[in-house]
Amino acid sequence: MFLIDGVLQVGLEAVFCGTALGRTSEQSGAYSAHSGNSFWKTIYRTGLTDRPLRPPKYRGLLESGIGLTDLCSIRER
């Protein structure tokens, strides 16, 4: 089984909730890690973050008041 801890804390402005980790995210240990995923570009371009972030730096979303989690955080191999 593999688990990426959610990025949650009290007082967040928004929380993005996925359904489950994809294989690339699971292998890299970071949310929205697939090269075709536009999540990181989108949150920056829409002004939700003040700087572009990459999947390995996903915990940096907390600085922008944004959290991440999944409905199903654990997957059996």
PDB file of N, CA, C and O in Angstrom:
ATOM      1  N   MET A   1       0.839  -1.183   0.000  1.00  0.00           N
ATOM      2  CA  MET A   1       0.000   0.000   0.000  1.00  0.00           C
ATOM      3  C   MET A   1       0.881   1.242   0.000  1.00  0.00           C
ATOM      4  O   MET A   1       2.006   1.232   0.500  1.00  0.00           O
ATOM      5  N   PHE A   2       0.352   2.285  -0.561  1.00  0.00           N
ATOM      6  CA  PHE A   2       1.088   3.533  -0.658  1.00  0.00           C
ATOM      7  C   PHE A   2       0.205   4.674  -0.197  1.00  0.00           C
ATOM      8  O   PHE A   2      -0.998   4.674  -0.456  1.00  0.00           O
ATOM      9  N   LEU A   3       0.785   5.638   0.478  1.00  0.00           N
ATOM     10  CA  LEU A   3       0.014   6.750   1.010  1.00  0.00           C
ATOM     11  C   LEU A   3       0.791   8.050   0.810  1.00  0.00           C
ATOM     12  O   LEU A   3       1.978   8.131   1.124  1.00  0.00           O
ATOM     13  N   ILE A   4       0.111   9.058   0.287  1.00  0.00           N
ATOM     14  CA  ILE A   4       0.653  10.418   0.297  1.00  0.00           C
ATOM     15  C   ILE A   4      -0.209  11.177   1.286  1.00  0.00           C
ATOM     16  O   ILE A   4      -1.429  11.241   1.140  1.00  0.00           O
ATOM     17  N   ASP A   5       0.427  11.747   2.286  1.00  0.00           N
ATOM     18  CA  ASP A   5      -0.331  12.504   3.280  1.00  0.00           C
ATOM     19  C   ASP A   5      -1.033  13.680   2.622  1.00  0.00           C
ATOM     20  O   ASP A   5      -0.457  14.387   1.796  1.00  0.00           O
ATOM     21  N   GLY A   6      -2.278  13.872   3.002  1.00  0.00           N
ATOM     22  CA  GLY A   6      -3.005  15.043   2.534  1.00  0.00           C
ATOM     23  C   GLY A   6      -2.375  16.310   3.078  1.00  0.00           C
ATOM     24  O   GLY A   6      -1.659  16.282   4.078  1.00  0.00           O
ATOM     25  N   VAL A   7      -2.645  17.407   2.419  1.00  0.00           N
ATOM     26  CA  VAL A   7      -2.144  18.710   2.836  1.00  0.00           C
ATOM     27  C   VAL A   7      -3.357  19.465   3.362  1.00  0.00           C
ATOM     28  O   VAL A   7      -4.081  20.114   2.607  1.00  0.00           O
ATOM     29  N   LEU A   8      -3.562  19.367   4.658  1.00  0.00           N
ATOM     30  CA  LEU A   8      -4.749  19.956   5.272  1.00  0.00           C
ATOM     31  C   LEU A   8      -4.380  20.653   6.575  1.00  0.00           C
ATOM     32  O   LEU A   8      -3.485  20.217   7.300  1.00  0.00           O
ATOM     33  N   GLN A   9      -5.074  21.725   6.852  1.00  0.00           N
ATOM     34  CA  GLN A   9      -4.941  22.415   8.139  1.00  0.00           C
ATOM     35  C   GLN A   9      -6.174  23.288   8.330  1.00  0.00           C
ATOM     36  O   GLN A   9      -6.917  23.534   7.380  1.00  0.00           O
ATOM     37  N   VAL A  10      -6.387  23.740   9.516  1.00  0.00           N
ATOM     38  CA  VAL A  10      -7.518  24.611   9.824  1.00  0.00           C
ATOM     39  C   VAL A  10      -7.338  25.952   9.119  1.00  0.00           C
ATOM     40  O   VAL A  10      -6.228  26.480   9.058  1.00  0.00           O
ATOM     41  N   GLY A  11      -8.431  26.502   8.587  1.00  0.00           N
ATOM     42  CA  GLY A  11      -8.432  27.838   8.024  1.00  0.00           C
ATOM     43  C   GLY A  11      -8.098  27.930   6.547  1.00  0.00           C
ATOM     44  O   GLY A  11      -7.829  29.027   6.057  1.00  0.00           O
ATOM     45  N   LEU A  12      -8.102  26.837   5.827  1.00  0.00           N
ATOM     46  CA  LEU A  12      -7.802  26.879   4.392  1.00  0.00           C
ATOM     47  C   LEU A  12      -8.911  27.584   3.625  1.00  0.00           C
ATOM     48  O   LEU A  12     -10.078  27.529   4.014  1.00  0.00           O
ATOM     49  N   GLU A  13      -8.547  28.236   2.549  1.00  0.00           N
ATOM     50  CA  GLU A  13      -9.512  28.905   1.675  1.00  0.00           C
ATOM     51  C   GLU A  13     -10.163  27.920   0.720  1.00  0.00           C
ATOM     52  O   GLU A  13     -11.323  28.092   0.345  1.00  0.00           O
ATOM     53  N   ALA A  14      -9.422  26.882   0.319  1.00  0.00           N
ATOM     54  CA  ALA A  14      -9.923  25.886  -0.640  1.00  0.00           C
ATOM     55  C   ALA A  14      -9.220  24.566  -0.397  1.00  0.00           C
ATOM     56  O   ALA A  14      -8.074  24.537   0.051  1.00  0.00           O
ATOM     57  N   VAL A  15      -9.906  23.477  -0.692  1.00  0.00           N
ATOM     58  CA  VAL A  15      -9.316  22.145  -0.650  1.00  0.00           C
ATOM     59  C   VAL A  15      -9.686  21.434  -1.941  1.00  0.00           C
ATOM     60  O   VAL A  15     -10.864  21.304  -2.273  1.00  0.00           O
ATOM     61  N   PHE A  16      -8.682  20.979  -2.661  1.00  0.00           N
ATOM     62  CA  PHE A  16      -8.910  20.194  -3.865  1.00  0.00           C
ATOM     63  C   PHE A  16      -8.863  18.723  -3.474  1.00  0.00           C
ATOM     64  O   PHE A  16      -7.911  18.266  -2.843  1.00  0.00           O
ATOM     65  N   CYS A  17      -9.895  17.994  -3.855  1.00  0.00           N
ATOM     66  CA  CYS A  17     -10.012  16.595  -3.491  1.00  0.00           C
ATOM     67  C   CYS A  17     -10.079  15.743  -4.753  1.00  0.00           C
ATOM     68  O   CYS A  17     -11.031  15.839  -5.527  1.00  0.00           O
ATOM     69  N   GLY A  18      -9.074  14.919  -4.950  1.00  0.00           N
ATOM     70  CA  GLY A  18      -9.067  13.979  -6.071  1.00  0.00           C
ATOM     71  C   GLY A  18      -9.769  12.697  -5.685  1.00  0.00           C
ATOM     72  O   GLY A  18     -10.210  12.534  -4.548  1.00  0.00           O
ATOM     73  N   THR A  19      -9.868  11.790  -6.635  1.00  0.00           N
ATOM     74  CA  THR A  19     -10.506  10.510  -6.342  1.00  0.00           C
ATOM     75  C   THR A  19      -9.504   9.506  -5.793  1.00  0.00           C
ATOM     76  O   THR A  19      -9.773   8.862  -4.779  1.00  0.00           O
ATOM     77  N   ALA A  20      -8.361   9.363  -6.441  1.00  0.00           N
ATOM     78  CA  ALA A  20      -7.314   8.443  -5.997  1.00  0.00           C
ATOM     79  C   ALA A  20      -6.023   8.800  -6.727  1.00  0.00           C
ATOM     80  O   ALA A  20      -6.056   9.437  -7.779  1.00  0.00           O
ATOM     81  N   LEU A  21      -4.908   8.395  -6.176  1.00  0.00           N
ATOM     82  CA  LEU A  21      -3.621   8.675  -6.801  1.00  0.00           C
ATOM     83  C   LEU A  21      -3.470   7.908  -8.103  1.00  0.00           C
ATOM     84  O   LEU A  21      -3.848   6.740  -8.194  1.00  0.00           O
ATOM     85  N   GLY A  22      -2.917   8.570  -9.109  1.00  0.00           N
ATOM     86  CA  GLY A  22      -2.539   7.884 -10.332  1.00  0.00           C
ATOM     87  C   GLY A  22      -1.194   7.201 -10.131  1.00  0.00           C
ATOM     88  O   GLY A  22      -0.515   7.427  -9.129  1.00  0.00           O
ATOM     89  N   ARG A  23      -0.822   6.379 -11.073  1.00  0.00           N
ATOM     90  CA  ARG A  23       0.447   5.635 -10.944  1.00  0.00           C
ATOM     91  C   ARG A  23       1.662   6.560 -10.836  1.00  0.00           C
ATOM     92  O   ARG A  23       2.552   6.323 -10.019  1.00  0.00           O
ATOM     93  N   THR A  24       1.700   7.607 -11.652  1.00  0.00           N
ATOM     94  CA  THR A  24       2.849   8.514 -11.616  1.00  0.00           C
ATOM     95  C   THR A  24       2.944   9.223 -10.272  1.00  0.00           C
ATOM     96  O   THR A  24       4.036   9.362  -9.721  1.00  0.00           O
ATOM     97  N   SER A  25       1.820   9.669  -9.742  1.00  0.00           N
ATOM     98  CA  SER A  25       1.822  10.316  -8.422  1.00  0.00           C
ATOM     99  C   SER A  25       2.248   9.329  -7.347  1.00  0.00           C
ATOM    100  O   SER A  25       3.008   9.672  -6.441  1.00  0.00           O
ATOM    101  N   GLU A  26       1.760   8.119  -7.453  1.00  0.00           N
ATOM    102  CA  GLU A  26       2.127   7.094  -6.482  1.00  0.00           C
ATOM    103  C   GLU A  26       3.633   6.828  -6.522  1.00  0.00           C
ATOM    104  O   GLU A  26       4.280   6.741  -5.478  1.00  0.00           O
ATOM    105  N   GLN A  27       4.181   6.700  -7.716  1.00  0.00           N
ATOM    106  CA  GLN A  27       5.610   6.401  -7.857  1.00  0.00           C
ATOM    107  C   GLN A  27       6.498   7.564  -7.413  1.00  0.00           C
ATOM    108  O   GLN A  27       7.569   7.352  -6.845  1.00  0.00           O
ATOM    109  N   SER A  28       6.056   8.775  -7.671  1.00  0.00           N
ATOM    110  CA  SER A  28       6.878   9.935  -7.321  1.00  0.00           C
ATOM    111  C   SER A  28       6.638  10.438  -5.900  1.00  0.00           C
ATOM    112  O   SER A  28       7.454  11.182  -5.356  1.00  0.00           O
ATOM    113  N   GLY A  29       5.522  10.034  -5.301  1.00  0.00           N
ATOM    114  CA  GLY A  29       5.205  10.494  -3.948  1.00  0.00           C
ATOM    115  C   GLY A  29       4.728  11.927  -3.903  1.00  0.00           C
ATOM    116  O   GLY A  29       4.928  12.623  -2.908  1.00  0.00           O
ATOM    117  N   ALA A  30       4.086  12.381  -4.996  1.00  0.00           N
ATOM    118  CA  ALA A  30       3.617  13.765  -5.065  1.00  0.00           C
ATOM    119  C   ALA A  30       2.290  13.831  -5.812  1.00  0.00           C
ATOM    120  O   ALA A  30       2.056  13.055  -6.738  1.00  0.00           O
ATOM    121  N   TYR A  31       1.430  14.746  -5.414  1.00  0.00           N
ATOM    122  CA  TYR A  31       0.138  14.926  -6.065  1.00  0.00           C
ATOM    123  C   TYR A  31       0.282  15.459  -7.489  1.00  0.00           C
ATOM    124  O   TYR A  31       1.190  16.239  -7.777  1.00  0.00           O
ATOM    125  N   SER A  32      -0.604  15.040  -8.364  1.00  0.00           N
ATOM    126  CA  SER A  32      -0.709  15.550  -9.741  1.00  0.00           C
ATOM    127  C   SER A  32       0.634  15.568 -10.453  1.00  0.00           C
ATOM    128  O   SER A  32       1.015  16.573 -11.054  1.00  0.00           O
ATOM    129  N   ALA A  33       1.351  14.446 -10.383  1.00  0.00           N
ATOM    130  CA  ALA A  33       2.720  14.382 -10.883  1.00  0.00           C
ATOM    131  C   ALA A  33       2.842  14.024 -12.364  1.00  0.00           C
ATOM    132  O   ALA A  33       3.911  14.219 -12.943  1.00  0.00           O
ATOM    133  N   HIS A  34       1.802  13.516 -12.986  1.00  0.00           N
ATOM    134  CA  HIS A  34       1.904  13.133 -14.397  1.00  0.00           C
ATOM    135  C   HIS A  34       2.189  14.363 -15.250  1.00  0.00           C
ATOM    136  O   HIS A  34       1.603  15.423 -15.028  1.00  0.00           O
ATOM    137  N   SER A  35       3.076  14.228 -16.216  1.00  0.00           N
ATOM    138  CA  SER A  35       3.481  15.369 -17.045  1.00  0.00           C
ATOM    139  C   SER A  35       2.311  15.976 -17.835  1.00  0.00           C
ATOM    140  O   SER A  35       2.369  17.149 -18.206  1.00  0.00           O
ATOM    141  N   GLY A  36       1.275  15.213 -18.090  1.00  0.00           N
ATOM    142  CA  GLY A  36       0.116  15.729 -18.807  1.00  0.00           C
ATOM    143  C   GLY A  36      -0.920  16.395 -17.916  1.00  0.00           C
ATOM    144  O   GLY A  36      -1.920  16.911 -18.414  1.00  0.00           O
ATOM    145  N   ASN A  37      -0.699  16.392 -16.621  1.00  0.00           N
ATOM    146  CA  ASN A  37      -1.647  16.981 -15.685  1.00  0.00           C
ATOM    147  C   ASN A  37      -1.452  18.500 -15.648  1.00  0.00           C
ATOM    148  O   ASN A  37      -0.338  18.975 -15.428  1.00  0.00           O
ATOM    149  N   SER A  38      -2.503  19.243 -15.856  1.00  0.00           N
ATOM    150  CA  SER A  38      -2.391  20.708 -15.909  1.00  0.00           C
ATOM    151  C   SER A  38      -2.736  21.390 -14.581  1.00  0.00           C
ATOM    152  O   SER A  38      -2.841  22.616 -14.538  1.00  0.00           O
ATOM    153  N   PHE A  39      -2.910  20.639 -13.514  1.00  0.00           N
ATOM    154  CA  PHE A  39      -3.291  21.210 -12.221  1.00  0.00           C
ATOM    155  C   PHE A  39      -2.357  22.334 -11.781  1.00  0.00           C
ATOM    156  O   PHE A  39      -2.822  23.421 -11.439  1.00  0.00           O
ATOM    157  N   TRP A  40      -1.054  22.087 -11.785  1.00  0.00           N
ATOM    158  CA  TRP A  40      -0.086  23.054 -11.265  1.00  0.00           C
ATOM    159  C   TRP A  40      -0.057  24.321 -12.097  1.00  0.00           C
ATOM    160  O   TRP A  40       0.003  25.421 -11.547  1.00  0.00           O
ATOM    161  N   LYS A  41      -0.099  24.184 -13.414  1.00  0.00           N
ATOM    162  CA  LYS A  41      -0.132  25.361 -14.290  1.00  0.00           C
ATOM    163  C   LYS A  41      -1.422  26.150 -14.075  1.00  0.00           C
ATOM    164  O   LYS A  41      -1.410  27.380 -14.045  1.00  0.00           O
ATOM    165  N   THR A  42      -2.516  25.441 -13.930  1.00  0.00           N
ATOM    166  CA  THR A  42      -3.825  26.086 -13.794  1.00  0.00           C
ATOM    167  C   THR A  42      -3.935  26.886 -12.510  1.00  0.00           C
ATOM    168  O   THR A  42      -4.406  28.023 -12.537  1.00  0.00           O
ATOM    169  N   ILE A  43      -3.513  26.323 -11.385  1.00  0.00           N
ATOM    170  CA  ILE A  43      -3.653  27.079 -10.130  1.00  0.00           C
ATOM    171  C   ILE A  43      -2.767  28.315 -10.112  1.00  0.00           C
ATOM    172  O   ILE A  43      -3.099  29.303  -9.457  1.00  0.00           O
ATOM    173  N   TYR A  44      -1.641  28.273 -10.824  1.00  0.00           N
ATOM    174  CA  TYR A  44      -0.791  29.461 -10.915  1.00  0.00           C
ATOM    175  C   TYR A  44      -1.398  30.487 -11.876  1.00  0.00           C
ATOM    176  O   TYR A  44      -1.488  31.668 -11.543  1.00  0.00           O
ATOM    177  N   ARG A  45      -1.807  30.049 -13.043  1.00  0.00           N
ATOM    178  CA  ARG A  45      -2.349  30.969 -14.055  1.00  0.00           C
ATOM    179  C   ARG A  45      -3.645  31.641 -13.606  1.00  0.00           C
ATOM    180  O   ARG A  45      -3.953  32.748 -14.050  1.00  0.00           O
ATOM    181  N   THR A  46      -4.394  30.994 -12.747  1.00  0.00           N
ATOM    182  CA  THR A  46      -5.637  31.594 -12.262  1.00  0.00           C
ATOM    183  C   THR A  46      -5.419  32.475 -11.031  1.00  0.00           C
ATOM    184  O   THR A  46      -6.365  33.069 -10.514  1.00  0.00           O
ATOM    185  N   GLY A  47      -4.183  32.557 -10.569  1.00  0.00           N
ATOM    186  CA  GLY A  47      -3.868  33.422  -9.444  1.00  0.00           C
ATOM    187  C   GLY A  47      -4.080  32.796  -8.075  1.00  0.00           C
ATOM    188  O   GLY A  47      -4.010  33.493  -7.063  1.00  0.00           O
ATOM    189  N   LEU A  48      -4.338  31.502  -8.027  1.00  0.00           N
ATOM    190  CA  LEU A  48      -4.518  30.854  -6.725  1.00  0.00           C
ATOM    191  C   LEU A  48      -3.203  30.712  -5.968  1.00  0.00           C
ATOM    192  O   LEU A  48      -3.204  30.622  -4.741  1.00  0.00           O
ATOM    193  N   THR A  49      -2.085  30.691  -6.685  1.00  0.00           N
ATOM    194  CA  THR A  49      -0.766  30.706  -6.053  1.00  0.00           C
ATOM    195  C   THR A  49       0.012  31.887  -6.616  1.00  0.00           C
ATOM    196  O   THR A  49      -0.238  32.331  -7.737  1.00  0.00           O
ATOM    197  N   ASP A  50       0.951  32.385  -5.834  1.00  0.00           N
ATOM    198  CA  ASP A  50       1.731  33.541  -6.280  1.00  0.00           C
ATOM    199  C   ASP A  50       2.984  33.154  -7.054  1.00  0.00           C
ATOM    200  O   ASP A  50       3.703  34.017  -7.557  1.00  0.00           O
ATOM    201  N   ARG A  51       3.240  31.858  -7.148  1.00  0.00           N
ATOM    202  CA  ARG A  51       4.384  31.360  -7.913  1.00  0.00           C
ATOM    203  C   ARG A  51       4.055  29.966  -8.439  1.00  0.00           C
ATOM    204  O   ARG A  51       3.222  29.259  -7.870  1.00  0.00           O
ATOM    205  N   PRO A  52       4.710  29.579  -9.522  1.00  0.00           N
ATOM    206  CA  PRO A  52       4.470  28.225 -10.037  1.00  0.00           C
ATOM    207  C   PRO A  52       5.045  27.194  -9.066  1.00  0.00           C
ATOM    208  O   PRO A  52       6.133  27.378  -8.520  1.00  0.00           O
ATOM    209  N   LEU A  53       4.320  26.138  -8.866  1.00  0.00           N
ATOM    210  CA  LEU A  53       4.799  25.036  -8.031  1.00  0.00           C
ATOM    211  C   LEU A  53       4.912  23.777  -8.883  1.00  0.00           C
ATOM    212  O   LEU A  53       4.217  23.637  -9.889  1.00  0.00           O
ATOM    213  N   ARG A  54       5.775  22.879  -8.484  1.00  0.00           N
ATOM    214  CA  ARG A  54       5.945  21.589  -9.139  1.00  0.00           C
ATOM    215  C   ARG A  54       5.461  20.512  -8.170  1.00  0.00           C
ATOM    216  O   ARG A  54       5.417  20.754  -6.964  1.00  0.00           O
ATOM    217  N   PRO A  55       5.102  19.346  -8.663  1.00  0.00           N
ATOM    218  CA  PRO A  55       4.575  18.299  -7.791  1.00  0.00           C
ATOM    219  C   PRO A  55       5.401  18.002  -6.539  1.00  0.00           C
ATOM    220  O   PRO A  55       4.807  17.832  -5.474  1.00  0.00           O
ATOM    221  N   PRO A  56       6.734  17.928  -6.601  1.00  0.00           N
ATOM    222  CA  PRO A  56       7.482  17.635  -5.364  1.00  0.00           C
ATOM    223  C   PRO A  56       7.316  18.704  -4.277  1.00  0.00           C
ATOM    224  O   PRO A  56       7.578  18.440  -3.104  1.00  0.00           O
ATOM    225  N   LYS A  57       6.886  19.897  -4.661  1.00  0.00           N
ATOM    226  CA  LYS A  57       6.718  20.995  -3.701  1.00  0.00           C
ATOM    227  C   LYS A  57       5.248  21.203  -3.333  1.00  0.00           C
ATOM    228  O   LYS A  57       4.855  22.308  -2.959  1.00  0.00           O
ATOM    229  N   TYR A  58       4.437  20.150  -3.436  1.00  0.00           N
ATOM    230  CA  TYR A  58       2.992  20.286  -3.229  1.00  0.00           C
ATOM    231  C   TYR A  58       2.626  20.833  -1.862  1.00  0.00           C
ATOM    232  O   TYR A  58       1.575  21.461  -1.725  1.00  0.00           O
ATOM    233  N   ARG A  59       3.436  20.625  -0.860  1.00  0.00           N
ATOM    234  CA  ARG A  59       3.125  21.149   0.483  1.00  0.00           C
ATOM    235  C   ARG A  59       3.163  22.681   0.521  1.00  0.00           C
ATOM    236  O   ARG A  59       2.627  23.293   1.445  1.00  0.00           O
ATOM    237  N   GLY A  60       3.795  23.296  -0.479  1.00  0.00           N
ATOM    238  CA  GLY A  60       3.840  24.750  -0.580  1.00  0.00           C
ATOM    239  C   GLY A  60       2.472  25.372  -0.813  1.00  0.00           C
ATOM    240  O   GLY A  60       2.313  26.584  -0.664  1.00  0.00           O
ATOM    241  N   LEU A  61       1.484  24.565  -1.174  1.00  0.00           N
ATOM    242  CA  LEU A  61       0.124  25.087  -1.364  1.00  0.00           C
ATOM    243  C   LEU A  61      -0.448  25.673  -0.080  1.00  0.00           C
ATOM    244  O   LEU A  61      -1.277  26.581  -0.128  1.00  0.00           O
ATOM    245  N   LEU A  62      -0.017  25.166   1.053  1.00  0.00           N
ATOM    246  CA  LEU A  62      -0.522  25.678   2.333  1.00  0.00           C
ATOM    247  C   LEU A  62      -0.256  27.174   2.480  1.00  0.00           C
ATOM    248  O   LEU A  62      -1.055  27.887   3.086  1.00  0.00           O
ATOM    249  N   GLU A  63       0.851  27.649   1.937  1.00  0.00           N
ATOM    250  CA  GLU A  63       1.184  29.080   2.008  1.00  0.00           C
ATOM    251  C   GLU A  63       0.149  29.937   1.268  1.00  0.00           C
ATOM    252  O   GLU A  63      -0.014  31.121   1.562  1.00  0.00           O
ATOM    253  N   SER A  64      -0.540  29.327   0.312  1.00  0.00           N
ATOM    254  CA  SER A  64      -1.585  30.023  -0.448  1.00  0.00           C
ATOM    255  C   SER A  64      -2.981  29.713   0.082  1.00  0.00           C
ATOM    256  O   SER A  64      -3.978  30.101  -0.527  1.00  0.00           O
ATOM    257  N   GLY A  65      -3.055  29.019   1.209  1.00  0.00           N
ATOM    258  CA  GLY A  65      -4.343  28.682   1.804  1.00  0.00           C
ATOM    259  C   GLY A  65      -5.082  27.578   1.085  1.00  0.00           C
ATOM    260  O   GLY A  65      -6.310  27.512   1.134  1.00  0.00           O
ATOM    261  N   ILE A  66      -4.337  26.701   0.412  1.00  0.00           N
ATOM    262  CA  ILE A  66      -4.935  25.622  -0.379  1.00  0.00           C
ATOM    263  C   ILE A  66      -4.501  24.274   0.191  1.00  0.00           C
ATOM    264  O   ILE A  66      -3.337  24.079   0.542  1.00  0.00           O
ATOM    265  N   GLY A  67      -5.450  23.353   0.275  1.00  0.00           N
ATOM    266  CA  GLY A  67      -5.174  22.004   0.721  1.00  0.00           C
ATOM    267  C   GLY A  67      -5.408  20.992  -0.387  1.00  0.00           C
ATOM    268  O   GLY A  67      -6.071  21.282  -1.383  1.00  0.00           O
ATOM    269  N   LEU A  68      -4.855  19.803  -0.201  1.00  0.00           N
ATOM    270  CA  LEU A  68      -5.032  18.695  -1.138  1.00  0.00           C
ATOM    271  C   LEU A  68      -5.329  17.420  -0.379  1.00  0.00           C
ATOM    272  O   LEU A  68      -4.788  17.190   0.703  1.00  0.00           O
ATOM    273  N   THR A  69      -6.182  16.598  -0.943  1.00  0.00           N
ATOM    274  CA  THR A  69      -6.436  15.277  -0.390  1.00  0.00           C
ATOM    275  C   THR A  69      -7.065  14.416  -1.481  1.00  0.00           C
ATOM    276  O   THR A  69      -7.326  14.898  -2.584  1.00  0.00           O
ATOM    277  N   ASP A  70      -7.304  13.162  -1.177  1.00  0.00           N
ATOM    278  CA  ASP A  70      -7.969  12.230  -2.084  1.00  0.00           C
ATOM    279  C   ASP A  70      -9.079  11.503  -1.344  1.00  0.00           C
ATOM    280  O   ASP A  70      -8.994  11.290  -0.135  1.00  0.00           O
ATOM    281  N   LEU A  71     -10.112  11.126  -2.068  1.00  0.00           N
ATOM    282  CA  LEU A  71     -11.170  10.314  -1.468  1.00  0.00           C
ATOM    283  C   LEU A  71     -10.617   8.968  -1.032  1.00  0.00           C
ATOM    284  O   LEU A  71     -10.982   8.446   0.021  1.00  0.00           O
ATOM    285  N   CYS A  72      -9.740   8.417  -1.845  1.00  0.00           N
ATOM    286  CA  CYS A  72      -9.121   7.130  -1.544  1.00  0.00           C
ATOM    287  C   CYS A  72      -7.618   7.342  -1.538  1.00  0.00           C
ATOM    288  O   CYS A  72      -6.998   7.383  -2.601  1.00  0.00           O
ATOM    289  N   SER A  73      -7.023   7.476  -0.370  1.00  0.00           N
ATOM    290  CA  SER A  73      -5.595   7.783  -0.269  1.00  0.00           C
ATOM    291  C   SER A  73      -4.700   6.563  -0.281  1.00  0.00           C
ATOM    292  O   SER A  73      -3.492   6.692  -0.474  1.00  0.00           O
ATOM    293  N   ILE A  74      -5.254   5.396  -0.081  1.00  0.00           N
ATOM    294  CA  ILE A  74      -4.432   4.192  -0.011  1.00  0.00           C
ATOM    295  C   ILE A  74      -4.835   3.247  -1.131  1.00  0.00           C
ATOM    296  O   ILE A  74      -6.017   2.980  -1.349  1.00  0.00           O
ATOM    297  N   ARG A  75      -3.824   2.746  -1.839  1.00  0.00           N
ATOM    298  CA  ARG A  75      -4.073   1.774  -2.890  1.00  0.00           C
ATOM    299  C   ARG A  75      -3.195   0.561  -2.647  1.00  0.00           C
ATOM    300  O   ARG A  75      -2.010   0.711  -2.348  1.00  0.00           O
ATOM    301  N   GLU A  76      -3.750  -0.635  -2.767  1.00  0.00           N
ATOM    302  CA  GLU A  76      -2.946  -1.833  -2.630  1.00  0.00           C
ATOM    303  C   GLU A  76      -2.209  -2.101  -3.911  1.00  0.00           C
ATOM    304  O   GLU A  76      -2.737  -1.878  -5.001  1.00  0.00           O
ATOM    305  N   ARG A  77      -0.990  -2.578  -3.787  1.00  0.00           N
ATOM    306  CA  ARG A  77      -0.194  -2.914  -4.974  1.00  0.00           C
ATOM    307  C   ARG A  77      -0.469  -4.321  -5.407  1.00  0.00           C
ATOM    308  O   ARG A  77       0.107  -4.788  -6.389  1.00  0.00           O
TER     309      ARG A  77
END
